[in-house]
Amino acid sequence: MSRFVIIATMVFGLALSAAGSAQAEDAKQVFEFYCAQCHGVNGDGKGVNVGKDFATDPRNFTNGADMAKRTDEDIRGVIKDGGPSISKSPLMPPWGATLSAAQVDGLLAYIRKFAK
C-alpha cells in the first residue's frame, strides 16, 4: 500500500510540473484555432480572413500603447462576450460558451505577451 502511495504521489507531482508548459502550449493552440484567422498568428491583426473588404480592423496585439489601454477584465470580457461587450465590432464573436475559464485566462496571458 505505501509503495502505491509513493508511486501515485510521484506521478501526480510529474503531472503538475508538466501542467505549466502544457497550459502555455494549450493557450497557443487555442489562439491559433480561434483567434489567428483574424488577429494573425503573430497577433498583428493581419489574419488570413482579413482582406481589403473586411468590415473592421482586428485588434493588433503587438501595439503596446493600444494594449495598455485595455484592462485584463476588458480583454477577458471580449473573449467571453464578444466585441459588443466593450462597444466594438460584433464581428468579434463571443467564446464564453465554447472556452473554459482556464482557456480564457490562458488566452489573456498569451495575448498580453504579443505587446512585450
C-alpha positions as CSV (number, residue, x, y, z in Angstrom):
1,M,0.0,0.0,0.0
2,S,2.7,2.5,0.9
3,R,4.5,1.7,-2.4
4,F,1.4,2.6,-4.2
5,V,1.0,5.9,-2.4
6,I,4.7,6.8,-3.2
7,I,4.2,6.0,-6.9
8,A,0.9,7.8,-7.1
9,T,2.5,10.9,-5.4
10,M,5.4,10.8,-7.9
11,V,3.1,10.6,-10.9
12,F,0.9,13.4,-9.5
13,G,4.0,15.6,-9.0
14,L,5.2,15.0,-12.5
15,A,1.8,15.8,-13.9
16,L,1.7,19.1,-12.0
17,S,5.2,20.1,-13.2
18,A,4.2,19.4,-16.8
19,A,0.9,21.3,-16.4
20,G,2.6,24.7,-16.6
21,S,4.2,24.0,-20.0
22,A,1.1,22.3,-21.2
23,Q,-1.0,25.3,-20.4
24,A,1.3,27.6,-22.4
25,E,1.1,25.2,-25.3
26,D,-2.7,24.9,-24.9
27,A,-3.1,28.7,-25.0
28,K,-1.1,28.9,-28.2
29,Q,-3.2,26.2,-29.8
30,V,-6.4,27.9,-28.6
31,F,-5.2,31.2,-30.0
32,E,-4.2,29.7,-33.4
33,F,-7.6,27.9,-33.7
34,Y,-10.0,30.6,-32.5
35,C,-8.2,33.9,-32.9
36,A,-5.4,33.8,-35.5
37,Q,-7.8,33.8,-38.5
38,C,-8.5,37.5,-37.8
39,H,-5.8,38.6,-35.4
40,G,-3.0,36.8,-37.2
41,V,-0.6,34.1,-35.9
42,N,1.7,36.9,-34.7
43,G,-1.1,38.9,-33.1
44,D,-0.7,41.8,-35.5
45,G,-4.3,42.0,-36.7
46,K,-3.4,40.6,-40.2
47,G,-5.1,37.2,-40.2
48,V,-6.0,35.2,-43.3
49,N,-9.7,36.2,-43.0
50,V,-8.8,40.0,-43.1
51,G,-8.9,41.4,-46.6
52,K,-9.5,44.8,-48.0
53,D,-13.2,44.3,-47.8
54,F,-13.2,43.2,-44.1
55,A,-15.6,45.4,-42.2
56,T,-13.2,46.2,-39.4
57,D,-9.6,46.1,-38.4
58,P,-9.0,43.4,-35.8
59,R,-7.0,44.5,-32.7
60,N,-3.3,44.5,-33.2
61,F,-2.0,42.8,-30.0
62,T,1.6,43.9,-30.8
63,N,0.7,47.6,-30.3
64,G,1.8,48.1,-26.7
65,A,0.3,51.6,-26.3
66,D,-3.1,50.4,-27.5
67,M,-3.0,47.2,-25.4
68,A,-2.1,49.2,-22.3
69,K,-5.5,50.9,-22.6
70,R,-7.3,47.6,-22.1
71,T,-7.6,46.0,-18.7
72,D,-7.4,42.3,-18.2
73,E,-11.1,42.4,-17.4
74,D,-11.8,44.2,-20.7
75,I,-9.9,41.6,-22.7
76,R,-11.4,38.7,-20.7
77,G,-14.9,40.2,-21.3
78,V,-14.3,40.5,-25.1
79,I,-13.1,36.9,-25.3
80,K,-16.1,35.7,-23.4
81,D,-18.8,38.1,-24.6
82,G,-17.5,39.4,-28.0
83,G,-16.7,42.8,-29.3
84,P,-20.0,44.5,-28.4
85,S,-19.2,43.9,-24.7
86,I,-16.8,46.9,-25.0
87,S,-18.7,48.7,-27.8
88,K,-16.5,47.1,-30.5
89,S,-17.4,45.2,-33.7
90,P,-19.9,42.3,-33.5
91,L,-17.5,40.5,-35.9
92,M,-15.5,39.6,-32.8
93,P,-17.6,36.6,-31.6
94,P,-18.2,35.6,-28.0
95,W,-16.3,32.5,-27.0
96,G,-17.6,32.2,-23.4
97,A,-19.9,29.2,-24.2
98,T,-17.0,27.5,-26.1
99,L,-13.9,28.1,-24.0
100,S,-13.4,27.2,-20.3
101,A,-12.4,29.8,-17.8
102,A,-8.9,28.4,-17.8
103,Q,-8.7,28.7,-21.6
104,V,-9.8,32.3,-21.4
105,D,-7.2,33.1,-18.8
106,G,-4.6,31.3,-20.9
107,L,-5.6,33.4,-24.0
108,L,-5.4,36.6,-21.9
109,A,-1.8,35.8,-20.9
110,Y,-0.9,34.7,-24.4
111,I,-2.3,37.8,-25.9
112,R,-0.5,40.1,-23.4
113,K,2.8,38.6,-24.5
114,F,2.4,39.9,-28.0
115,A,2.8,43.5,-26.8
116,K,6.1,42.9,-24.9
